[in-house]
């Protein structure tokens, strides 16, 4: 089912409601940026005019603003040389896979995807050559804020035992250029904080253990760090990203690291800007990413929009936008939590949201979430994202039988409560029809 299917109430959509889009702030920032006939950096190679081709890495002054912002939030030591600007997280992922993996030659032996997973990520991996059994699901362990390390270790041991894995990567190295390429044997995709779809957050112990495994087996961990800033409790420090932990414990200047933070401003300012960034432990990997064919041909892919966001960071409006989103989403999350407790079967499993967009709800044994979802859509025009949407292709877990993902980013509080109330009514009808305990 499409998240854009016509509906009275749509819990599938994972983007802000229109009233939350910062029209006035973006108009203000664009005016500040483009009104002057000249800016101090217009002729600087590392910055350039907002309306011309950008530098390969992206404007230095924008990277500086992002680092200053991140260093305050995460208490990290980000450096502009460690950043590569992108046109958002999705294009960032594909560029990462094209630049750092070789699935079609089997140099990169396998991709591991934390499951349940973001429902459109499979296509990025398939576009990069990870088809025909090249995707392995690794389950979340939500009660432990961790993942199934036992299965991951077994799979890594198995793939290491294979003898038909080539070491040749000449097919992706332009010998006319001095810069070589780092290609990884394995790659992992995860959303470490307020995950899509589950809302789970990795513990620091889990992050450290993942980094240790990645170093041992030459694996790149791609972290979709897109929701972590949307932490509802301002009194709690936002946990460090994997890339920060990787940097703190890797002192080899020649290393390319084993983590990459794939971040975006889509979730915290506006998705239509199509602007994000990638952060590594040092300049080595992001320099490789910025020197891909598309970048050296056209420059950074979001030159104008990157500078609009840079201006929002500079004039203070970005933090105001983010704080407003956190306040709105926190209230919506509380409404959702109260409604689930009030209207759904008593043994329904869910976690109270602490940040981000999503929560994962599992109905009690005997309830068929997929059938109930269809009944809800047909009778009340309420759409939900069934768990079957969040499988890893070729390594499924049957998430759709009892589970659904709910999003609070698009719906107002009244619609959230009404939608859950109607879902509860359908659950009651289903329970009566199938002789289940209410």
URNORFEN-V362842 format. One line per field, one symbol per residue. psi: psi as a letter, one per 30 degrees, with the letter a starting at -180 (. if undefined). A space follows every 50 residues. Layout:
psi = ???
//
This chain:
psi = kkfgkklekjfekhlkleffkieeeeeeeeeeefekeklfgegkefdlkf glklleflkeeeeeeeeeeeeeefhahkkffgkkklhleeeeeeeeeefg lieffgejelkkkkkllkfgfeeeeefggiahggkkkkkliefghalife eeeeeeeeeffkfgjlgkgffgkjffkekakjkkelkkkljfkhkjfffl kkleeeeeeeeeeeeeghkkjjjjiffffhkfjffkkkkkleeeeeefgj gjffkflglkjjllgeffdkfffhkalkkafafeefeeefgleeefefak fheeeefeeeeeeegffeeeeeeeeeeeeeeeeeeeeeeeeeflkfgkkl kkkflafllkkkllkfkjeeeeeeeeeeeghkkljkfffhlkkfilghff efllkkkgfekleeeeeeeeeeeeeeeeeeeeeghlk.
//
